[in-house]
Structure formats: structure tokens, C-alpha cells
């Protein structure tokens, strides 16, 4: 199930153990902060990646990625988290537990190596948590909007 994410439609991402990664595909996920590092219950970031915690333990969630040149306006959502990260490589992709890098989604470090902010907006996490696991063909109940922008050097 592939979508052209350039038009802003969400892409289904398979999650397992209630999270998906943000990683440089060449560096992998082994040295990234894991779910236990998410002090806000949603987002754990470090240099070159991290992970986003989901309500759903296993199944598909929808993910939309929007890189920006400046901070986007805040908007109300069920859950929201924001943190800074450093991309040393200029590549940061959504990375599924099972499927690896989700190439249909844009690079979160679109301006190349440097400092960024990431805002995660989530909907449906409480329902996903209640349902726990979903079959691949089941309707998606949880969605995430990932927005990044560069942080100017001081």
C-alpha cells in the first residue's frame, strides 16, 4: 500500500512494540534512544534519530511528514510533543519496525546536516491503546503528523 506522500496524504507505517523509529537509513536504529527514553510519553530524540511512541502495540498507523523552513503554527491535537535534534548526515526518515525506511515519506532533515526541531501531533492514541493490536487489513485508527524545521545557528 504505497501513497505519493508529496501530496500530503498519510502513509501507513507498521508499528510493533508501540513505536516507530526516525533514523538515517544508513545508520540504522541500534544506537538510537528507545521508548524508555521518552519522558513525555511520545517522543525520544537524540543525534541522528529517535522514536515516536504509539498507543497501538502492533498494526498500522498513518504518518504524514511536513518539512518546513520556519516553525509552523501550533494546532490543537489529542497529543503533541516537540524536541530538538541534530542531524549529522542530513537524512532522517520514518523507519518501521518491520519494513525499514519508509521511502514514500519525505526526509525530516530536508535542509541537510544541522539542527532541527520536530513536532509530533497525534490523534487516536487512546483508541489504539485500548485496541492494542490490529490486523494488517483492519482500518487504521491512529495518525501522526511529523513537522520539522531548521534551527538557526546562534
C-alpha positions in Angstrom: 0.0 0.0 0.0 2.0 3.0 -1.3 0.9 6.6 -1.5 2.6 9.6 -3.0 3.3 11.5 0.2 4.3 14.6 -1.7 0.6 15.4 -1.9 0.3 15.3 1.8 -1.7 12.1 2.1 -0.8 9.9 5.1 1.3 6.8 4.6 0.6 3.6 6.6 3.5 2.6 8.8 3.6 -0.7 10.6 4.4 -0.5 14.3 5.4 -3.2 16.8 6.1 -2.8 20.5 4.2 0.5 20.4 6.7 2.7 18.5 8.3 3.5 15.2 11.8 5.0 14.6 13.2 8.1 13.0 16.5 7.2 11.6 19.1 7.7 8.9 18.7 4.5 6.8 22.5 4.1 6.5 23.0 4.3 10.3 20.1 2.1 11.4 18.3 2.1 14.7 20.6 0.2 17.1 22.1 3.2 18.8 19.0 5.5 18.9 17.1 6.4 22.0 14.3 3.9 22.6 10.8 4.1 24.0 12.0 4.2 27.6 13.8 7.5 26.9 10.5 9.3 26.0 10.0 11.4 29.1 6.8 12.9 27.6 5.4 9.5 26.7 5.5 10.4 22.9 9.0 11.3 21.7 12.6 10.3 22.4 15.2 12.0 20.2 19.0 12.1 20.1 21.6 12.8 17.5 20.5 11.3 14.1 17.2 10.0 15.3 14.9 8.5 17.9 11.5 7.1 18.2 7.8 8.0 18.4 5.7 6.1 20.8 2.2 5.0 19.7 -0.9 3.9 21.6 -1.2 0.8 19.3 1.1 -2.0 20.2 1.0 -3.7 16.8 -0.6 -2.7 13.5 -0.7 0.2 11.0 -0.7 3.9 11.9 -0.9 6.7 9.4 2.1 9.1 9.2 2.3 12.4 7.4 5.6 14.3 7.2 5.9 18.0 6.5 9.3 19.6 6.5 9.2 23.4 6.9 11.7 26.2 6.6 10.3 28.0 9.7 8.3 26.8 12.7 4.7 26.0 11.7 1.8 27.4 13.8 0.8 25.3 16.7 -2.5 23.5 16.5 -4.6 21.6 18.9 -4.4 17.8 18.8 -5.1 14.9 21.2 -1.3 14.7 21.9 1.6 16.8 20.9 5.3 16.7 21.7 8.3 18.8 20.4 12.0 18.4 20.8 15.3 19.4 19.1 17.7 17.1 17.3 21.0 17.2 15.4 21.3 15.5 12.0 24.9 14.9 11.2 24.1 13.3 7.9 21.1 15.3 6.6 18.9 12.2 6.4 16.2 11.3 8.8 13.4 9.0 7.6 10.4 7.4 9.3 11.6 3.8 9.9 9.1 0.9 10.5 10.0 -1.8 13.0 9.3 -4.4 10.3 9.6 -2.6 6.9 12.7 -0.4 7.5 12.9 3.1 6.0 9.6 4.4 4.6 10.8 6.0 1.4 7.4 7.3 0.5 7.7 9.9 3.3 9.9 12.9 2.9 13.2 13.3 4.6 12.7 15.0 8.0 16.2 16.7 7.7 15.3 18.2 4.4 17.8 21.1 4.6 20.8 18.8 5.1 23.0 18.4 8.1 22.2 20.7 11.1 20.0 21.4 14.0 16.2 20.9 13.7 13.0 21.0 15.8 10.5 18.2 15.4 6.8 18.5 16.4 4.7 15.3 16.6 1.0 15.7 16.6 -1.0 12.6 17.3 -4.6 11.5 17.1 -6.2 8.3 18.1 -3.6 7.1 20.6 -6.1 6.4 23.3 -8.2 4.2 21.0 -5.0 2.5 19.7 -4.0 1.7 23.3 -7.5 0.2 24.0 -7.4 -1.9 20.9 -3.8 -3.0 21.5 -3.2 -4.8 18.2 -4.8 -4.6 14.7 -4.6 -7.0 11.8 -2.9 -5.6 8.7 -6.3 -5.3 6.9 -8.1 -3.6 9.8 -8.9 0.1 9.4 -6.3 2.5 10.8 -7.3 4.3 14.0 -4.2 6.3 14.9 -2.4 9.0 13.0 0.7 11.2 13.3 1.8 14.4 11.7 5.6 15.0 11.9 6.7 18.6 11.3 10.4 19.7 11.2 12.1 23.0 10.7 15.7 24.2 10.9 17.0 25.9 14.0 19.3 28.8 13.1 22.8 28.8 14.4 23.3 31.4 17.2 
